[in-house]
Amino acid sequence: MAQLDPEQRRAVECPVGPVRVLAGPGSGKTRVLTERVIHRLEAGTADARRTMVLTFTRRAAGELGRRLESRGVRDVGAVGTFHATALQQLRLHRLDNGRRPPVILANRSSVLRGLAGDLGLANASRQVTAAERALAAGGNHRVSPPVVRLLDAYNEHKRRRGLLDYDDLLTECTRLLRTDREFGRAQHWRFRHFYVDEFQDVNHNQFQLLRAWLGDRDDVFVVGDPDQSIYEWNGSDSRYLTEFTTWFPDTTTFNLKLNHRSAATVVTAANSILGDRRAAGSSEAVRPPGPALTVTDHEDEEAEAVEIARRLLWDHRGSSRWSNRAVLARTNAQLSVISAALTRAGIPHRIRGRDRISTRPEEAGLLDRLRSSGPSFGVAVTDMTVESTGSGAEIRVLDLAREYMAGTTAPSGNGFAQWLRTMSAADVDDHADVVDLCTFHSAKGLEWHGVIIAGVEDGLVPMGDGEEERRLFYVAMTRAIGSLHLSWARRRRIGGRRVERRPSPFLAGISPLTEPPAPAREEQRRHHLELARRALAPEGTGAAARPATDPRR
């Protein structure tokens, strides 16, 4: 508690009731949520076994769980995502009633495309998700007849096969809480204290499920930042945070403005992006200024990628971990170009969020073994632990298995298989010492000491109109702890042709350092010149094909 700033402490110690914490980047929202849980337990106003902590990715849930466990809290009722928690409750409900546990549809998009083809509605499949959310939210939403036909066929397909898709987990759990008296009473008895992180990302179905879990109670603590609302395209609605008092009139609100994470240089630049658009006021930097923010322009995307590789090599210099650095871009296509340049330069890296753990060859056999273990899941995990050679694949799979077991009262191979289907690619984090390449969206919730943002040009930043694009760039910038570099290309290949580009209009409010860095010592200069040549050389030829120790250099 002594480490909390005054506003954080007030949020942690406030009386029981509905609480909303508006928390900007680096303001310690996860710490505040964790300390609030612990404070309530120590004060005797809450029971750990009756506590539910919710967030939006399994990675974030795992971090919350580890923080609580490190403070001696090991028996929290539930710490997980909305979907994983709903799945667990539905599974137990069906088992208690002698029914088959839920089976989650493995590939929704494939099923929709197949049904659309059968019905001659090839163009309707992409509109189904938006139609479902519009209908669920109510109001005067008009859905075209072809989409209605496809949606009806899709729901019938699921009903006949006894399948649930990702969103069905939420709506089915909500329906049971409201219509099945015994189920509702059991869940209301079991869970009495609720905490939700990243509340600006809540969508209609998640909010309805939270209200159904609460019933007529209001012991709820939510943390979020409307200025980091970047998932409107996916149904998220920050009004559930900004208009929280509509549903909970007695809410106490706290505003965390101090940024404890980023250097003042980064905070000032990020604030200039939102300006007076900030919903909760500008962040205030606690840390002193760091390295000057820099901006560079390049001939094209290839030259930009080569310069990014050079900067990463220069920053690394054998003394810091690669994982302290990240390159962010608006699209995956940009990341592919940068990845190729980093590969040629010999820089270890990964494109975050591109592969699910269940698709990695090194984990596939281990996962299959656990999926086929039936009710002997715990025995299989124990055997695998005893036999483990300590490989990265074994550690990752066993960590997932233990996390699953910690959140369920009836672990089984089939249950583990269904639980894995609630994972997103963003949940995979093996802590490898590599440079992270991320889209702006996949970077949310993460941080690095040094961040390079590529393609800061009109047409990418922003990509279209809307305030969400401005917030998206703000989120990308605030991932940086110390240094921040922005780059853009004067020409870029789009649709097979070279297109002239202009710098992003968002750069207008930023005052960067434009002069080149101080010259390096001669031996360093030569070394990095050679590395840059490797990055420029075609893969498998010339300088790139020779090791750095080649005497011909």
Residue pairs with C-beta under 8 A, 6 or more apart in sequence:
1 9
1 12
1 35
1 39
3 31
4 12
4 28
4 31
4 32
4 35
5 28
5 256
5 258
5 260
7 254
7 255
7 256
7 257
7 258
8 27
8 28
8 31
8 32
8 35
8 256
10 254
11 19
11 21
11 32
11 36
11 254
11 256
12 32
12 35
12 36
12 39
13 39
14 252
14 254
15 252
16 40
16 45
16 46
16 219
17 218
17 219
17 250
17 251
17 252
18 218
18 219
18 220
18 221
18 244
18 248
18 250
18 251
18 252
19 36
19 220
19 221
19 222
19 251
19 252
19 253
19 254
20 199
20 222
20 241
20 244
20 245
20 251
20 252
20 253
20 254
21 29
21 32
21 33
21 221
21 222
21 223
21 224
21 253
21 254
21 255
21 256
22 224
22 225
22 226
22 241
22 253
22 254
22 255
22 256
22 279
22 280
23 29
23 32
23 223
23 224
23 225
23 256
24 225
24 227
24 256
24 257
24 259
24 280
24 283
25 225
25 228
25 259
25 261
25 262
25 270
25 283
25 475
25 478
26 259
26 260
26 261
26 262
26 267
26 283
26 447
26 478
27 256
27 257
27 258
27 259
27 260
27 283
28 256
28 258
28 260
29 197
29 223
29 224
29 225
29 256
30 60
30 63
30 64
30 67
30 197
31 67
32 223
32 256
33 53
33 64
33 195
33 197
33 221
33 223
34 64
34 67
34 68
34 71
36 195
36 221
37 46
37 51
37 53
37 68
37 73
37 76
37 195
38 68
38 71
38 73
40 46
40 193
41 47
41 48
41 51
41 73
46 192
46 193
46 219
47 192
47 193
48 73
48 75
48 76
48 77
49 75
49 76
49 77
49 190
50 77
50 190
50 191
50 192
50 193
51 76
51 77
51 78
51 191
51 192
51 193
51 194
51 195
52 77
52 78
52 79
52 85
52 191
52 193
52 194
52 195
52 213
53 61
53 64
53 65
53 68
53 76
53 78
53 79
53 80
53 195
53 196
53 197
54 78
54 80
54 81
54 82
54 85
54 194
54 195
54 196
54 197
54 210
55 61
55 64
55 80
55 81
55 196
55 197
55 198
56 81
56 82
56 197
56 198
56 201
57 81
57 424
57 426
57 427
57 445
58 80
58 81
58 84
58 403
58 422
58 423
58 424
58 427
59 426
59 427
59 428
59 429
59 445
60 197
60 198
60 445
61 79
61 80
61 81
61 84
62 403
64 79
64 197
65 76
65 79
65 403
65 406
68 74
68 76
68 79
77 190
77 191
78 85
78 88
78 191
78 407
79 407
80 88
80 407
81 422
82 170
82 206
82 209
82 210
83 166
83 169
83 170
83 422
84 407
84 419
84 422
85 407
86 169
86 170
86 172
86 173
86 209
87 102
87 104
87 169
87 418
87 419
87 422
88 407
88 408
89 173
89 187
90 101
90 102
90 164
90 169
90 172
90 173
90 176
91 101
91 102
91 408
91 410
91 415
91 418
92 409
92 410
93 176
93 180
93 183
94 100
94 101
94 102
95 101
95 410
100 162
101 414
101 415
101 418
102 164
102 169
102 172
102 418
103 161
103 162
103 163
103 164
103 418
104 163
104 164
104 165
104 166
104 169
104 418
104 421
104 422
105 111
105 158
105 163
105 164
105 165
105 166
106 421
108 165
108 166
109 125
111 154
111 157
112 125
112 128
112 150
112 154
113 125
115 125
115 150
115 153
115 154
115 157
116 122
116 123
116 124
116 125
116 150
118 153
119 149
119 150
119 153
121 146
121 147
121 149
121 150
123 146
124 144
124 146
124 147
124 149
124 150
125 150
127 144
127 147
128 147
128 150
128 151
128 154
131 141
131 143
131 147
131 148
131 151
132 151
132 167
133 203
133 204
133 205
133 235
134 141
134 143
135 141
135 143
136 171
136 204
136 205
137 204
143 151
157 163
158 164
158 165
158 168
164 172
166 422
167 205
169 422
170 205
170 206
170 208
170 209
171 205
171 208
173 209
173 212
174 205
174 208
174 209
174 212
176 183
176 184
177 183
177 184
177 187
177 209
177 212
177 213
177 215
178 184
178 212
184 212
184 215
187 213
188 213
188 215
188 217
191 213
192 217
192 219
193 219
194 210
194 213
194 214
194 219
194 220
194 221
195 220
195 221
195 222
195 223
196 202
196 210
196 220
196 221
196 222
196 223
196 224
197 223
197 224
198 223
198 224
198 445
199 222
199 223
199 224
199 240
199 241
199 244
200 224
200 225
200 226
200 228
200 229
200 236
200 238
200 240
200 241
201 224
201 229
201 231
201 236
202 210
202 236
202 237
202 240
202 241
203 234
203 235
203 236
203 237
204 235
204 237
205 235
207 237
207 240
210 220
211 247
214 220
218 248
218 250
220 248
222 241
222 244
224 238
224 241
225 279
225 280
226 238
226 241
226 242
226 279
226 280
227 274
227 277
227 278
227 279
227 280
227 471
227 474
228 444
228 471
228 474
228 475
229 236
229 238
229 241
229 468
229 471
230 440
230 441
230 444
230 468
230 471
230 472
230 475
231 441
232 238
232 468
233 468
238 279
242 279
244 251
244 253
245 251
245 253
255 280
255 281
257 280
257 281
257 282
257 283
257 284
258 283
258 284
258 286
259 267
259 283
259 284
259 285
259 286
259 287
259 478
260 286
260 287
261 287
261 447
261 478
261 481
262 270
262 285
262 287
262 478
262 480
262 481
262 482
263 285
263 287
263 288
263 289
263 290
263 291
263 480
263 481
263 482
263 483
264 285
264 287
264 288
264 289
264 290
265 289
265 290
265 291
265 292
265 293
265 484
266 285
266 290
266 293
266 477
266 478
266 480
266 481
266 482
266 484
267 283
267 284
267 285
267 478
268 285
269 293
269 477
269 484
269 510
269 512
270 283
270 474
270 477
270 478
271 278
271 282
271 283
272 509
272 510
273 470
273 473
273 474
273 477
273 506
273 509
273 510
274 282
274 470
274 471
274 474
275 509
277 467
277 470
290 482
290 483
291 482
291 483
292 512
292 513
293 484
293 485
293 486
293 510
293 512
293 513
294 484
294 485
294 486
294 512
294 513
294 514
295 456
295 485
295 486
295 487
295 488
295 507
295 510
295 512
295 514
296 307
296 485
296 486
296 487
296 488
297 487
297 488
297 489
297 490
297 503
298 304
298 307
298 487
298 488
298 489
298 490
299 489
299 490
299 491
300 489
300 490
300 491
300 492
300 493
300 498
301 334
301 337
301 455
301 489
301 492
301 493
302 337
302 341
303 489
304 338
304 454
304 455
304 487
304 488
304 489
305 337
305 338
305 340
305 341
305 342
305 454
305 535
306 341
306 532
306 535
306 536
307 487
308 327
308 338
308 341
308 342
308 452
308 454
308 487
309 338
309 341
309 342
309 344
309 345
309 347
309 531
309 532
309 535
310 345
310 528
310 531
310 532
310 535
311 452
311 485
312 322
312 325
312 327
312 342
312 345
312 347
312 435
312 452
313 345
313 347
313 528
313 531
314 520
314 528
315 325
315 450
315 483
316 322
316 325
316 347
317 524
320 449
321 433
322 347
322 348
322 349
322 433
322 434
322 435
323 431
323 432
323 433
323 434
323 435
323 436
323 448
324 448
324 449
324 450
325 435
325 436
325 448
325 449
325 450
325 451
325 452
326 435
326 436
326 437
326 438
326 443
326 446
326 448
326 450
326 451
326 452
326 479
327 335
327 338
327 349
327 435
327 436
327 437
327 438
327 451
327 452
327 453
327 454
328 437
328 438
328 439
328 440
328 443
328 451
328 452
328 453
328 454
328 476
328 479
329 335
329 338
329 437
329 438
329 439
329 440
329 453
329 454
329 455
329 460
330 439
330 440
330 455
330 460
330 461
330 463
330 472
331 439
331 455
331 460
331 463
332 351
332 354
332 439
334 454
334 455
334 460
335 351
335 437
335 438
335 439
336 351
338 437
338 454
339 349
339 351
339 437
340 539
341 535
342 349
342 435
342 437
342 535
343 349
343 539
344 534
344 535
344 536
344 537
344 539
344 544
345 531
345 532
345 534
345 535
346 531
346 534
346 548
347 435
348 432
348 433
348 434
348 435
349 434
349 435
349 436
349 437
350 432
350 434
350 435
350 436
350 437
351 437
351 438
352 426
352 436
352 437
352 438
352 442
352 443
353 424
353 425
353 426
353 428
353 438
353 439
353 442
354 425
355 425
355 428
356 423
356 424
356 425
356 428
357 363
357 367
357 396
357 397
357 400
357 420
357 423
357 427
357 428
358 364
358 367
358 420
358 423
360 393
362 391
362 392
362 393
363 393
363 396
363 397
366 384
366 393
366 394
366 397
367 397
367 420
369 380
369 384
370 377
370 380
370 381
370 384
370 397
370 401
370 413
370 416
371 413
371 414
371 416
371 417
372 413
373 379
373 380
373 412
373 413
373 416
374 412
374 413
374 414
375 412
375 413
376 413
377 401
377 405
377 411
377 412
377 413
377 415
377 416
378 405
378 411
380 413
381 398
381 401
381 402
381 405
384 394
384 397
384 398
384 401
385 398
388 394
388 395
388 398
392 430
392 432
396 428
396 430
400 420
401 416
404 411
404 415
404 416
404 419
405 411
408 415
408 419
426 442
436 443
436 446
436 448
438 446
440 472
440 473
440 475
440 476
441 472
443 475
443 476
443 479
444 475
446 479
447 479
447 480
447 481
448 479
448 480
448 481
449 480
449 481
449 482
449 483
450 480
450 481
450 482
450 483
450 484
450 485
451 476
451 477
451 479
451 480
451 483
451 484
451 485
452 484
452 485
452 486
452 487
453 461
453 476
453 477
453 484
453 485
453 486
453 487
454 487
454 488
455 461
455 487
455 488
455 489
455 492
456 473
456 486
456 487
456 488
456 503
456 504
456 506
456 507
457 488
457 489
457 492
457 501
457 502
457 503
457 504
458 501
458 502
458 503
458 504
458 505
459 501
460 504
461 469
461 473
461 504
461 506
462 469
462 470
462 472
462 473
462 504
462 505
462 506
463 469
470 506
473 504
473 506
477 484
486 507
486 510
486 512
488 501
488 503
488 504
489 501
490 500
490 501
491 498
491 499
491 500
491 501
492 498
492 499
492 501
493 499
519 525
520 528
530 543
530 548
530 553
531 548
533 543
534 543
534 544
535 544
537 543
537 544
537 545
538 544
543 553
546 552
546 553
